[in-house]
Amino acid sequence: MKNGQSKQHSKGRGQGPSSYWMQEPGLVFDALNICPGRRILDMGCGAGDYALQAARLTGPLGHVTAVDKWPPTVDALKTAAKAAGLSQIQCLTADITNPPLPIKQNSMDLCMAFTVLHSFGTENSRKNLFLEAARVLKSTGRLAVMECKKQEMSFGPPIQMRLSPEEVERLAVECGFRKTGYTDLGYNYLAMFALPVP
């Protein structure tokens, strides 16, 4: 249920890349603890597997905004959401490396940035993601960052592009966040952050 299924799962829906099946999805969503009615932003949604599951968990009273810069990927996710009866997903075409996103300030309960941060070309562009998450999150909101472990592997991004948990935490703290959790996912890791307590 890992790598081979990952490729088959995403290609079967005609969508973009996904890290969804690189680990047990239940581990991720246990850490996210998504309650019904929550408002969620998926920053760089790719194939949209995480957005679809988040929408199932937040239910019809919640809302998931999935953002990606590739129109075919966004269109494919719209089709998948409609087929699944998940009308609470809004799919937007926008570049998360070029904020601001068309999202209201202080409107989200959770931002998800899953296996996208390593693809940013500079540290400043990475900081822009954290600053944009801080802008759109409610004061009680959370930021979840998933990245590939900084180890040599036969797949995934080159090691020089990967970010260690310490590097991600440093960037987050510099942008006003505090670390609240860490989950080892095997190939990847999930770091949780929150804004300072008001």
Accessible surface in RSA format (square Angstrom, percent):
REM  Atomic radii and reference values for relative SASA: ProtOr
REM  Chains: A
REM  Algorithm: Lee & Richards
REM  Probe-radius: 1.40
REM  Slices: 20
REM RES _ NUM      All-atoms   Total-Side   Main-Chain    Non-polar    All polar
REM                ABS   REL    ABS   REL    ABS   REL    ABS   REL    ABS   REL
RES MET A   1   109.26  56.6  65.87  43.6  43.39 103.3  32.25  27.4  77.01 102.0
RES LYS A   2    89.30  43.6  85.34  52.4   3.97   9.4  68.71  61.8  20.60  21.9
RES ASN A   3    48.21  33.2  45.95  44.4   2.26   5.5  22.29  53.7  25.92  25.1
RES GLY A   4    55.78  68.8   0.00   N/A  55.78  68.8  41.66 114.3  14.12  31.6
RES GLN A   5    79.68  44.6  74.01  54.1   5.67  13.5  25.46  54.2  54.21  41.1
RES SER A   6     9.36   7.9   8.64  11.5   0.72   1.7   1.23   2.6   8.14  11.4
RES LYS A   7   133.47  65.1 128.63  78.9   4.84  11.5  78.54  70.7  54.93  58.5
RES GLN A   8   133.49  74.6 124.85  91.2   8.63  20.5  45.37  96.6  88.11  66.8
RES HIS A   9    65.41  35.7  53.89  37.5  11.52  29.5  41.08  42.3  24.33  28.3
RES SER A  10     6.78   5.7   6.78   9.0   0.00   0.0   6.22  13.2   0.56   0.8
RES LYS A  11   156.07  76.1 138.15  84.8  17.93  42.7  90.24  81.2  65.84  70.1
RES GLY A  12    68.21  84.1   0.00   N/A  68.21  84.1  34.61  95.0  33.60  75.2
RES ARG A  13    73.20  30.7  49.13  25.0  24.07  57.3  55.95  76.5  17.24  10.4
RES GLY A  14    60.32  74.4   0.00   N/A  60.32  74.4  35.93  98.6  24.39  54.6
RES GLN A  15    17.87  10.0   0.00   0.0  17.87  42.6   2.77   5.9  15.10  11.5
RES GLY A  16    14.92  18.4   0.00   N/A  14.92  18.4  13.71  37.6   1.22   2.7
RES PRO A  17   118.89  86.6 103.11  94.0  15.78  57.4 113.28  93.5   5.61  34.9
RES SER A  18    26.12  22.1   3.05   4.1  23.07  53.2  11.36  24.2  14.76  20.7
RES SER A  19     9.48   8.0   5.10   6.8   4.38  10.1   5.89  12.5   3.59   5.0
RES TYR A  20    19.15   8.9  19.03  10.8   0.12   0.3   6.50   4.9  12.65  15.6
RES TRP A  21    45.00  18.1  44.65  21.6   0.35   0.8  44.43  23.7   0.57   0.9
RES MET A  22    20.77  10.8  18.76  12.4   2.01   4.8   3.35   2.8  17.42  23.1
RES GLN A  23     1.79   1.0   0.51   0.4   1.28   3.0   1.73   3.7   0.05   0.0
RES GLU A  24    71.08  40.8  70.45  53.3   0.63   1.5  33.59  65.0  37.49  30.6
RES PRO A  25    11.65   8.5  11.48  10.5   0.16   0.6  11.65   9.6   0.00   0.0
RES GLY A  26    30.93  38.1   0.00   N/A  30.93  38.1  29.44  80.8   1.49   3.3
RES LEU A  27    80.70  44.9  77.51  55.5   3.19   8.0  77.69  54.6   3.01   8.1
RES VAL A  28     0.00   0.0   0.00   0.0   0.00   0.0   0.00   0.0   0.00   0.0
RES PHE A  29    17.59   8.8  11.84   7.3   5.75  15.0  12.21   7.4   5.38  15.4
RES ASP A  30   115.11  80.6  93.31  92.9  21.81  51.6  31.12  73.2  83.99  83.8
RES ALA A  31    32.40  29.8   7.97  12.3  24.42  55.6  19.79  27.9  12.60  33.4
RES LEU A  32     0.00   0.0   0.00   0.0   0.00   0.0   0.00   0.0   0.00   0.0
RES ASN A  33   103.45  71.3  94.00  90.8   9.45  22.8  18.10  43.6  85.34  82.5
RES ILE A  34    18.61  10.6   0.77   0.6  17.84  43.0   1.24   0.9  17.37  47.1
RES CYS A  35    45.37  34.3  44.04  49.1   1.34   3.1   9.78  24.8  35.59  38.4
RES PRO A  36   104.95  76.5  91.66  83.6  13.29  48.3  91.86  75.8  13.09  81.4
RES GLY A  37    30.68  37.8   0.00   N/A  30.68  37.8  12.67  34.8  18.01  40.3
RES ARG A  38    97.77  41.0  97.73  49.8   0.03   0.1   6.11   8.4  91.65  55.5
RES ARG A  39    92.02  38.6  92.02  46.9   0.00   0.0  26.77  36.6  65.25  39.5
RES ILE A  40     0.47   0.3   0.47   0.4   0.00   0.0   0.47   0.3   0.00   0.0
RES LEU A  41     0.00   0.0   0.00   0.0   0.00   0.0   0.00   0.0   0.00   0.0
RES ASP A  42     2.43   1.7   2.43   2.4   0.00   0.0   0.00   0.0   2.43   2.4
RES MET A  43     0.21   0.1   0.21   0.1   0.00   0.0   0.21   0.2   0.00   0.0
RES GLY A  44    14.04  17.3   0.00   N/A  14.04  17.3   6.27  17.2   7.78  17.4
RES CYS A  45     9.89   7.5   0.34   0.4   9.55  22.5   1.15   2.9   8.74   9.4
RES GLY A  46    12.48  15.4   0.00   N/A  12.48  15.4  12.48  34.2   0.00   0.0
RES ALA A  47     0.25   0.2   0.00   0.0   0.25   0.6   0.00   0.0   0.25   0.7
RES GLY A  48     0.65   0.8   0.00   N/A   0.65   0.8   0.05   0.1   0.60   1.3
RES ASP A  49     6.22   4.4   2.31   2.3   3.91   9.3   2.51   5.9   3.71   3.7
RES TYR A  50    10.15   4.7  10.02   5.7   0.13   0.3  10.02   7.5   0.13   0.2
RES ALA A  51     0.00   0.0   0.00   0.0   0.00   0.0   0.00   0.0   0.00   0.0
RES LEU A  52     9.58   5.3   9.58   6.9   0.00   0.0   9.58   6.7   0.00   0.0
RES GLN A  53    43.53  24.3  43.53  31.8   0.00   0.0   2.03   4.3  41.50  31.5
RES ALA A  54     0.00   0.0   0.00   0.0   0.00   0.0   0.00   0.0   0.00   0.0
RES ALA A  55     0.00   0.0   0.00   0.0   0.00   0.0   0.00   0.0   0.00   0.0
RES ARG A  56   123.76  52.0  98.95  50.4  24.81  59.1  45.11  61.6  78.65  47.7
RES LEU A  57    63.62  35.4  53.23  38.1  10.39  26.1  55.66  39.1   7.96  21.4
RES THR A  58     0.31   0.2   0.00   0.0   0.31   0.8   0.00   0.0   0.31   0.5
RES GLY A  59    11.17  13.8   0.00   N/A  11.17  13.8  11.17  30.7   0.00   0.0
RES PRO A  60   121.85  88.8  99.28  90.5  22.57  82.0 100.74  83.2  21.10 131.1
RES LEU A  61   162.06  90.3 133.82  95.7  28.24  71.0 137.23  96.4  24.84  66.8
RES GLY A  62     7.51   9.3   0.00   N/A   7.51   9.3   0.51   1.4   7.00  15.7
RES HIS A  63    42.93  23.5  42.93  29.8   0.00   0.0  27.37  28.2  15.56  18.1
RES VAL A  64     0.00   0.0   0.00   0.0   0.00   0.0   0.00   0.0   0.00   0.0
RES THR A  65     1.65   1.2   1.65   1.7   0.00   0.0   0.00   0.0   1.65   2.5
RES ALA A  66     0.27   0.3   0.00   0.0   0.27   0.6   0.00   0.0   0.27   0.7
RES VAL A  67     0.00   0.0   0.00   0.0   0.00   0.0   0.00   0.0   0.00   0.0
RES ASP A  68    13.32   9.3  12.01  12.0   1.30   3.1   1.83   4.3  11.48  11.5
RES LYS A  69   101.09  49.3  86.89  53.3  14.19  33.8  40.00  36.0  61.09  65.1
RES TRP A  70   150.64  60.5 150.64  72.9   0.00   0.0 130.14  69.4  20.50  33.3
RES PRO A  71    69.27  50.5  69.08  63.0   0.19   0.7  69.27  57.2   0.00   0.0
RES PRO A  72    99.12  72.2  88.01  80.2  11.11  40.4  94.17  77.8   4.95  30.7
RES THR A  73    16.37  11.6  14.35  14.5   2.01   4.8   2.36   3.2  14.00  21.2
RES VAL A  74     1.04   0.7   1.04   0.9   0.00   0.0   1.04   0.9   0.00   0.0
RES ASP A  75    78.80  55.2  76.12  75.8   2.68   6.3  28.04  66.0  50.75  50.6
RES ALA A  76    19.78  18.2  10.74  16.6   9.04  20.6  17.30  24.4   2.47   6.6
RES LEU A  77     0.20   0.1   0.20   0.1   0.00   0.0   0.20   0.1   0.00   0.0
RES LYS A  78   103.65  50.6  96.57  59.3   7.08  16.9  52.84  47.6  50.82  54.1
RES THR A  79    95.35  67.8  89.68  90.9   5.67  13.5  67.69  90.9  27.66  41.8
RES ALA A  80    16.22  14.9   6.25   9.6   9.97  22.7  13.26  18.7   2.96   7.8
RES ALA A  81     5.78   5.3   5.78   8.9   0.00   0.0   5.78   8.1   0.00   0.0
RES LYS A  82   178.49  87.1 157.16  96.4  21.34  50.8 108.22  97.4  70.27  74.8
RES ALA A  83    91.46  84.1  47.40  73.2  44.06 100.2  59.88  84.3  31.59  83.7
RES ALA A  84    51.37  47.2  16.46  25.4  34.91  79.4  29.29  41.2  22.09  58.5
RES GLY A  85    60.49  74.6   0.00   N/A  60.49  74.6  35.58  97.7  24.90  55.8
RES LEU A  86    17.79   9.9  15.39  11.0   2.40   6.0  15.39  10.8   2.40   6.5
RES SER A  87   112.29  94.9  76.88 102.6  35.42  81.6  56.63 120.6  55.66  78.0
RES GLN A  88    18.20  10.2  11.63   8.5   6.57  15.6   9.11  19.4   9.09   6.9
RES ILE A  89    18.94  10.8   0.00   0.0  18.94  45.7   0.25   0.2  18.70  50.7
RES GLN A  90    78.19  43.7  73.15  53.5   5.04  12.0  25.45  54.2  52.74  40.0
RES CYS A  91    13.69  10.4   2.00   2.2  11.68  27.5   0.34   0.9  13.35  14.4
RES LEU A  92    35.42  19.7  34.09  24.4   1.34   3.4  35.42  24.9   0.00   0.0
RES THR A  93    75.85  53.9  45.85  46.5  30.00  71.5  34.56  46.4  41.30  62.4
RES ALA A  94    20.53  18.9  10.24  15.8  10.29  23.4  20.27  28.5   0.26   0.7
RES ASP A  95    50.67  35.5  43.86  43.7   6.81  16.1  18.04  42.5  32.63  32.5
RES ILE A  96    14.06   8.0  12.64   9.4   1.42   3.4  12.64   9.1   1.42   3.9
RES THR A  97    51.76  36.8  39.13  39.7  12.63  30.1  27.05  36.3  24.71  37.4
RES ASN A  98   108.93  75.1  97.49  94.2  11.44  27.5  12.26  29.5  96.67  93.4
RES PRO A  99    39.05  28.5  20.70  18.9  18.35  66.7  20.96  17.3  18.10 112.5
RES PRO A 100   106.08  77.3  88.19  80.4  17.89  65.0  88.24  72.9  17.84 110.9
RES LEU A 101     7.23   4.0   1.33   1.0   5.90  14.8   1.97   1.4   5.26  14.1
RES PRO A 102    93.87  68.4  58.64  53.5  35.23 128.1  75.61  62.4  18.26 113.5
RES ILE A 103    17.58  10.0   7.05   5.3  10.52  25.4  11.58   8.3   6.00  16.3
RES LYS A 104   168.06  82.0 157.07  96.4  10.99  26.2 107.24  96.5  60.82  64.8
RES GLN A 105   116.78  65.3  98.78  72.2  18.00  42.8  18.20  38.7  98.58  74.8
RES ASN A 106    80.03  55.2  64.91  62.7  15.12  36.4  21.35  51.4  58.68  56.7
RES SER A 107    18.68  15.8  13.86  18.5   4.82  11.1  17.90  38.1   0.78   1.1
RES MET A 108     3.35   1.7   3.35   2.2   0.00   0.0   3.35   2.8   0.00   0.0
RES ASP A 109    22.78  16.0  19.94  19.9   2.83   6.7   5.30  12.5  17.48  17.4
RES LEU A 110     2.00   1.1   2.00   1.4   0.00   0.0   2.00   1.4   0.00   0.0
RES CYS A 111     0.00   0.0   0.00   0.0   0.00   0.0   0.00   0.0   0.00   0.0
RES MET A 112     0.00   0.0   0.00   0.0   0.00   0.0   0.00   0.0   0.00   0.0
RES ALA A 113     0.02   0.0   0.02   0.0   0.00   0.0   0.02   0.0   0.00   0.0
RES PHE A 114     9.75   4.9   3.74   2.3   6.00  15.6   3.74   2.3   6.00  17.2
RES THR A 115    29.49  21.0  17.05  17.3  12.44  29.7   6.50   8.7  22.99  34.7
RES VAL A 116    20.29  13.4  19.16  17.3   1.13   2.7  20.29  17.6   0.00   0.0
RES LEU A 117     0.06   0.0   0.06   0.0   0.00   0.0   0.06   0.0   0.00   0.0
RES HIS A 118    23.93  13.1  22.28  15.5   1.64   4.2   5.80   6.0  18.13  21.1
RES SER A 119    71.29  60.2  45.26  60.4  26.04  60.0  32.45  69.1  38.84  54.4
RES PHE A 120     7.89   3.9   2.82   1.7   5.07  13.2   4.76   2.9   3.13   9.0
RES GLY A 121    76.13  93.9   0.00   N/A  76.13  93.9  38.18 104.8  37.94  85.0
RES THR A 122    81.07  57.7  75.01  76.0   6.06  14.4  74.52 100.1   6.55   9.9
RES GLU A 123    71.26  40.9  64.55  48.8   6.71  16.0  24.76  47.9  46.49  38.0
RES ASN A 124   108.11  74.6 105.59 102.0   2.52   6.1  23.66  56.9  84.46  81.6
RES SER A 125    20.31  17.2  19.07  25.4   1.24   2.9  19.73  42.0   0.58   0.8
RES ARG A 126    40.38  17.0  40.38  20.6   0.00   0.0   0.00   0.0  40.38  24.5
RES LYS A 127    56.11  27.4  56.11  34.4   0.00   0.0  17.52  15.8  38.60  41.1
RES ASN A 128    52.89  36.5  52.13  50.4   0.76   1.8   0.77   1.9  52.12  50.4
RES LEU A 129     0.13   0.1   0.04   0.0   0.08   0.2   0.13   0.1   0.00   0.0
RES PHE A 130     0.00   0.0   0.00   0.0   0.00   0.0   0.00   0.0   0.00   0.0
RES LEU A 131    93.95  52.3  88.00  63.0   5.95  15.0  88.25  62.0   5.70  15.3
RES GLU A 132     7.95   4.6   5.82   4.4   2.13   5.1   2.12   4.1   5.83   4.8
RES ALA A 133     0.00   0.0   0.00   0.0   0.00   0.0   0.00   0.0   0.00   0.0
RES ALA A 134    25.07  23.1  16.73  25.8   8.34  19.0  16.96  23.9   8.11  21.5
RES ARG A 135    70.01  29.4  60.38  30.8   9.63  22.9  52.56  71.8  17.45  10.6
RES VAL A 136     0.00   0.0   0.00   0.0   0.00   0.0   0.00   0.0   0.00   0.0
RES LEU A 137     0.03   0.0   0.00   0.0   0.03   0.1   0.00   0.0   0.03   0.1
RES LYS A 138    70.43  34.4  69.81  42.8   0.62   1.5  37.95  34.2  32.48  34.6
RES SER A 139    65.22  55.1  53.46  71.4  11.76  27.1  33.92  72.2  31.30  43.8
RES THR A 140   111.81  79.5  83.79  84.9  28.02  66.8  74.27  99.8  37.54  56.7
RES GLY A 141     1.23   1.5   0.00   N/A   1.23   1.5   0.78   2.1   0.45   1.0
RES ARG A 142    64.53  27.1  64.53  32.9   0.00   0.0  35.92  49.1  28.61  17.3
RES LEU A 143     0.00   0.0   0.00   0.0   0.00   0.0   0.00   0.0   0.00   0.0
RES ALA A 144     0.00   0.0   0.00   0.0   0.00   0.0   0.00   0.0   0.00   0.0
RES VAL A 145     0.04   0.0   0.04   0.0   0.00   0.0   0.04   0.0   0.00   0.0
RES MET A 146     0.00   0.0   0.00   0.0   0.00   0.0   0.00   0.0   0.00   0.0
RES GLU A 147     0.44   0.3   0.44   0.3   0.00   0.0   0.00   0.0   0.44   0.4
RES CYS A 148     6.49   4.9   6.36   7.1   0.13   0.3   0.67   1.7   5.82   6.3
RES LYS A 149    34.19  16.7  33.98  20.8   0.22   0.5  13.83  12.4  20.37  21.7
RES LYS A 150    86.66  42.3  64.03  39.3  22.64  53.9  37.21  33.5  49.46  52.7
RES GLN A 151    93.00  52.0  89.01  65.1   3.99   9.5  25.92  55.2  67.08  50.9
RES GLU A 152   136.31  78.3 110.39  83.5  25.92  61.7  60.35 116.7  75.96  62.0
RES MET A 153    46.93  24.3  13.58   9.0  33.35  79.4  23.57  20.0  23.36  30.9
RES SER A 154   118.40 100.0  70.09  93.5  48.31 111.3  58.75 125.1  59.64  83.6
RES PHE A 155    54.83  27.4  44.19  27.4  10.64  27.7  54.07  32.8   0.76   2.2
RES GLY A 156    52.78  65.1   0.00   N/A  52.78  65.1  20.79  57.1  31.99  71.6
RES PRO A 157    22.78  16.6  12.39  11.3  10.40  37.8  19.04  15.7   3.74  23.2
RES PRO A 158    68.54  50.0  55.82  50.9  12.72  46.2  68.30  56.4   0.24   1.5
RES ILE A 159    57.92  33.0  54.06  40.3   3.87   9.3  54.10  39.0   3.83  10.4
RES GLN A 160   143.66  80.3 109.79  80.2  33.87  80.6  61.53 131.0  82.13  62.3
RES MET A 161    69.77  36.1  67.22  44.5   2.55   6.1  51.51  43.8  18.25  24.2
RES ARG A 162     5.12   2.1   2.88   1.5   2.24   5.3   0.51   0.7   4.61   2.8
RES LEU A 163     7.96   4.4   7.96   5.7   0.00   0.0   7.96   5.6   0.00   0.0
RES SER A 164    20.49  17.3  20.49  27.3   0.00   0.0  16.08  34.2   4.41   6.2
RES PRO A 165    31.09  22.7  29.48  26.9   1.61   5.9  29.70  24.5   1.40   8.7
RES GLU A 166   122.91  70.6 115.92  87.7   6.99  16.6  66.45 128.5  56.46  46.1
RES GLU A 167    52.00  29.9  50.65  38.3   1.35   3.2  22.05  42.7  29.95  24.5
RES VAL A 168     0.00   0.0   0.00   0.0   0.00   0.0   0.00   0.0   0.00   0.0
RES GLU A 169    56.53  32.5  56.53  42.8   0.00   0.0   9.09  17.6  47.44  38.7
RES ARG A 170   101.88  42.8  95.02  48.4   6.86  16.3  63.00  86.1  38.88  23.6
RES LEU A 171     2.04   1.1   2.04   1.5   0.00   0.0   2.04   1.4   0.00   0.0
RES ALA A 172     0.00   0.0   0.00   0.0   0.00   0.0   0.00   0.0   0.00   0.0
RES VAL A 173    80.26  52.8  69.50  62.9  10.76  25.9  69.50  60.4  10.76  29.2
RES GLU A 174    93.22  53.5  53.15  40.2  40.07  95.4  38.84  75.1  54.38  44.4
RES CYS A 175    13.04   9.9   2.24   2.5  10.80  25.4   3.96  10.0   9.08   9.8
RES GLY A 176    34.80  42.9   0.00   N/A  34.80  42.9  32.62  89.5   2.18   4.9
RES PHE A 177     6.42   3.2   0.00   0.0   6.42  16.7   0.41   0.3   6.01  17.2
RES ARG A 178   102.33  43.0 100.61  51.3   1.73   4.1  50.27  68.7  52.06  31.6
RES LYS A 179    79.65  38.9  52.63  32.3  27.03  64.4  24.41  22.0  55.25  58.8
RES THR A 180    72.28  51.4  30.68  31.1  41.59  99.1  35.70  48.0  36.57  55.3
RES GLY A 181    25.24  31.1   0.00   N/A  25.24  31.1  24.56  67.4   0.68   1.5
RES TYR A 182    96.79  45.2  63.73  36.3  33.06  86.0  50.80  38.2  46.00  56.7
RES THR A 183    34.59  24.6  31.01  31.4   3.58   8.5  22.21  29.8  12.38  18.7
RES ASP A 184    81.71  57.2  62.52  62.2  19.19  45.4  27.10  63.8  54.61  54.5
RES LEU A 185     8.79   4.9   0.00   0.0   8.79  22.1   1.91   1.3   6.88  18.5
RES GLY A 186    46.23  57.0   0.00   N/A  46.23  57.0  37.56 103.1   8.66  19.4
RES TYR A 187    86.33  40.3  85.55  48.7   0.78   2.0  42.93  32.3  43.40  53.5
RES ASN A 188     0.02   0.0   0.00   0.0   0.02   0.0   0.00   0.0   0.02   0.0
RES TYR A 189     0.19   0.1   0.19   0.1   0.00   0.0   0.19   0.1   0.00   0.0
RES LEU A 190     0.06   0.0   0.00   0.0   0.06   0.2   0.00   0.0   0.06   0.2
RES ALA A 191     1.48   1.4   1.48   2.3   0.00   0.0   1.48   2.1   0.00   0.0
RES MET A 192    12.58   6.5  12.58   8.3   0.00   0.0  12.58  10.7   0.00   0.0
RES PHE A 193     0.27   0.1   0.27   0.2   0.00   0.0   0.27   0.2   0.00   0.0
RES ALA A 194    10.96  10.1  10.96  16.9   0.00   0.0  10.96  15.4   0.00   0.0
RES LEU A 195    26.71  14.9  24.39  17.4   2.33   5.9  24.39  17.1   2.33   6.3
RES PRO A 196    81.76  59.6  74.23  67.7   7.52  27.4  75.47  62.3   6.29  39.1
RES VAL A 197   113.45  74.7  88.94  80.5  24.51  59.1  90.40  78.5  23.05  62.5
RES PRO A 198   133.38  97.2  64.86  59.1  68.51 249.0 105.28  86.9  28.10 174.6
END  Absolute sums over single chains surface
CHAIN  1 A     9118.8       7001.2       2117.6       5151.2       3967.6
END  Absolute sums over all chains
TOTAL          9118.8       7001.2       2117.6       5151.2       3967.6
